[in-house]
Amino acid sequence: MRFPLTPDEEEFRQRVRAFCAENLPRSLAKKVRANVELDREDYVGWQKRLAKGGLLCGAWAREDGGQDWSALQSYLFDEECALAGAPWLLPFGVNYVGPVLCKYGTPEQKRRYLPGILSADTFWCQGYSEPEAGSDLASLRTRAALTGDHYRVTGRKIWTTMAHWADRMFCLVRTSIAGKPQAGISFMLIDMKAPGVSVRPIISIEGRPHLNEVLLEDVRVPLEDRVGEENAGWTIAKYLLSNERLLVAEIGKQKRLLAAARFLLGEASIDAREGLAALDVRLAALEWTALRTVREASVGSPSAAAVSMLKIRGSELEQAITEFAVEAMGEAALAYDSNLESKDETALMRNGMIAQMLSSRAATIYGGSNEIQRNIIAKSIVGL
Ligand SMILES: Cc1cc2nc3c(=O)[nH]c(=O)nc-3n(C[C@H](O)[C@H](O)[C@H](O)COP(=O)(O)OP(=O)(O)OC[C@H]3O[C@@H](n4cnc5c(N)ncnc54)[C@H](O)[C@@H]3O)c2cc1C
């Protein structure tokens, strides 16, 4: 049974599907389906194709260069791209700093930075977390001191996804230690090539180097690259985090993973059939819940608890699908190679599933850990 869509929504879905069929290179879709490690060009090349088709920043307002998509259209776009085998749409420019600049940027900042996001020419990364500031982000310590027409920024950011490829980093820095920790934070745009910026790779559990530590040593940041007022960064930081929340369950990706599990396991044994059916049921329930929540978003704001629930159930399901597939591989799962190159499609898919199983350990941590999501649910429902 399918979630009811209006004829316009169905037409939109078909349009995105047709775009992907025409524009997504088959070789790239094959890499994505097998979860082979992608390079910068794989991500950027696809984003440029979307940009040319007017689909990259569809959720932005028309006056900012977007298409005014509804929350449901954004959901359908995300799902269709994932099902087609498109690379993860890097959210740092399109969904994070772009909307922030649309809302809080000066006309000059918009003129300077929005075109590079709309065309996928500027690669952004997110400098929020620090070694002692993750869940408790407001305790961040990277210091920015104003001297004349610029700040001097010193500190250390961590887990900065794809910082080694980035041109710019949007960053939370401490500009005051007076009052509550949240009250002394500012939002800045940092040039990754500025003197004093260095990037060190962190190899993650699946053996790939997409995470980084970013060291900032007396980095000069012009005053005009502060977004919003000094010490008003916390409000902007929270606005940014609210932007991608409705897509957190990643239904398209889950469907793709389940299809890959089915391909690898076949339905030969009763155990495999039962296991896959149970995962199908969990996915269907999550999909309907996600779609109901997205519908609510078109008539108002969905509750924080509903969105947190999607994050918890989505990340747990991703772990369940990949763990089930890897366990069912038996001994074959022992031969993992993070750099495997092979012409054997099944060997690549198997290896990719193991990589995905390993990397999905992080799904319950990033984007607000599941414990933090449970706190949000408790607060909003039980009032704790
Ligand atoms: C793959 C990956 C990519 C990431 N990419 C980025 C990025 O691009 N940019 C960026 O800025 N950050 C990024 N992060 C960082 C991410 O946001 C943090 O890891 C996350 O916020 C958790 O912070 P932490 O790692 O410091 O853990 P901590 O906050 O130290 O938490 C440790 C444990 O304690 C639990 N805990 C903490 N506080 C509470 C509480 N109040 N109640 C109950 N339990 C609690 C947590 O749930 C967790 O289990 C990424 C992380 C990962 C894993």
PDBQT file of the ligand as one rigid body, heavy atoms in Angstrom, charges set to zero:
ROOT
HETATM    1  C1  LIG A 401      30.450  10.357  11.216  1.00  0.00    +0.000 C 
HETATM    2  C2  LIG A 401      30.362  11.658  11.943  1.00  0.00    +0.000 A 
HETATM    3  C3  LIG A 401      30.354  12.838  11.237  1.00  0.00    +0.000 A 
HETATM    4  C4  LIG A 401      30.326  14.062  11.906  1.00  0.00    +0.000 A 
HETATM    5  N1  LIG A 401      30.401  15.218  11.178  1.00  0.00    +0.000 NA
HETATM    6  C5  LIG A 401      30.465  16.415  11.818  1.00  0.00    +0.000 A 
HETATM    7  C6  LIG A 401      30.674  17.613  11.093  1.00  0.00    +0.000 A 
HETATM    8  O1  LIG A 401      30.794  17.617   9.855  1.00  0.00    +0.000 OA
HETATM    9  N2  LIG A 401      30.765  18.768  11.789  1.00  0.00    +0.000 N 
HETATM   10  C7  LIG A 401      30.639  18.829  13.141  1.00  0.00    +0.000 A 
HETATM   11  O2  LIG A 401      30.700  19.915  13.704  1.00  0.00    +0.000 OA
HETATM   12  N3  LIG A 401      30.461  17.690  13.878  1.00  0.00    +0.000 NA
HETATM   13  C8  LIG A 401      30.380  16.494  13.252  1.00  0.00    +0.000 A 
HETATM   14  N4  LIG A 401      30.223  15.328  13.966  1.00  0.00    +0.000 N 
HETATM   15  C9  LIG A 401      30.217  15.395  15.423  1.00  0.00    +0.000 C 
HETATM   16  C10 LIG A 401      28.880  15.053  16.074  1.00  0.00    +0.000 C 
HETATM   17  O3  LIG A 401      28.005  16.128  15.962  1.00  0.00    +0.000 OA
HETATM   18  C11 LIG A 401      29.185  14.675  17.540  1.00  0.00    +0.000 C 
HETATM   19  O4  LIG A 401      29.910  13.464  17.514  1.00  0.00    +0.000 OA
HETATM   20  C12 LIG A 401      27.924  14.504  18.344  1.00  0.00    +0.000 C 
HETATM   21  O5  LIG A 401      27.304  15.741  18.556  1.00  0.00    +0.000 OA
HETATM   22  C13 LIG A 401      28.241  13.852  19.710  1.00  0.00    +0.000 C 
HETATM   23  O6  LIG A 401      29.229  14.557  20.367  1.00  0.00    +0.000 OA
HETATM   24  P1  LIG A 401      30.528  13.824  20.962  1.00  0.00    +0.000 P 
HETATM   25  O7  LIG A 401      31.096  12.939  19.912  1.00  0.00    +0.000 OA
HETATM   26  O8  LIG A 401      31.394  14.868  21.553  1.00  0.00    +0.000 OA
HETATM   27  O9  LIG A 401      29.996  12.873  22.100  1.00  0.00    +0.000 OA
HETATM   28  P2  LIG A 401      29.548  13.324  23.601  1.00  0.00    +0.000 P 
HETATM   29  O10 LIG A 401      28.673  14.528  23.518  1.00  0.00    +0.000 OA
HETATM   30  O11 LIG A 401      30.760  13.406  24.455  1.00  0.00    +0.000 OA
HETATM   31  O12 LIG A 401      28.695  12.070  24.011  1.00  0.00    +0.000 OA
HETATM   32  C14 LIG A 401      29.260  10.829  24.465  1.00  0.00    +0.000 C 
HETATM   33  C15 LIG A 401      28.110   9.916  24.864  1.00  0.00    +0.000 C 
HETATM   34  O13 LIG A 401      27.393  10.494  25.963  1.00  0.00    +0.000 OA
HETATM   35  C16 LIG A 401      26.015  10.632  25.640  1.00  0.00    +0.000 C 
HETATM   36  N5  LIG A 401      25.488  11.883  26.205  1.00  0.00    +0.000 N 
HETATM   37  C17 LIG A 401      26.052  13.108  26.121  1.00  0.00    +0.000 A 
HETATM   38  N6  LIG A 401      25.270  14.024  26.745  1.00  0.00    +0.000 NA
HETATM   39  C18 LIG A 401      24.196  13.366  27.217  1.00  0.00    +0.000 A 
HETATM   40  C19 LIG A 401      23.013  13.749  27.918  1.00  0.00    +0.000 A 
HETATM   41  N7  LIG A 401      22.799  15.035  28.264  1.00  0.00    +0.000 N 
HETATM   42  N8  LIG A 401      22.095  12.796  28.219  1.00  0.00    +0.000 NA
HETATM   43  C20 LIG A 401      22.290  11.492  27.868  1.00  0.00    +0.000 A 
HETATM   44  N9  LIG A 401      23.391  11.065  27.193  1.00  0.00    +0.000 NA
HETATM   45  C21 LIG A 401      24.318  11.986  26.869  1.00  0.00    +0.000 A 
HETATM   46  C22 LIG A 401      25.980  10.697  24.116  1.00  0.00    +0.000 C 
HETATM   47  O14 LIG A 401      24.733  10.266  23.615  1.00  0.00    +0.000 OA
HETATM   48  C23 LIG A 401      27.087   9.716  23.755  1.00  0.00    +0.000 C 
HETATM   49  O15 LIG A 401      26.607   8.401  23.788  1.00  0.00    +0.000 OA
HETATM   50  C24 LIG A 401      30.244  14.089  13.327  1.00  0.00    +0.000 A 
HETATM   51  C25 LIG A 401      30.230  12.898  14.034  1.00  0.00    +0.000 A 
HETATM   52  C26 LIG A 401      30.310  11.688  13.375  1.00  0.00    +0.000 A 
HETATM   53  C27 LIG A 401      30.326  10.426  14.187  1.00  0.00    +0.000 C 
ENDROOT
TORSDOF 0
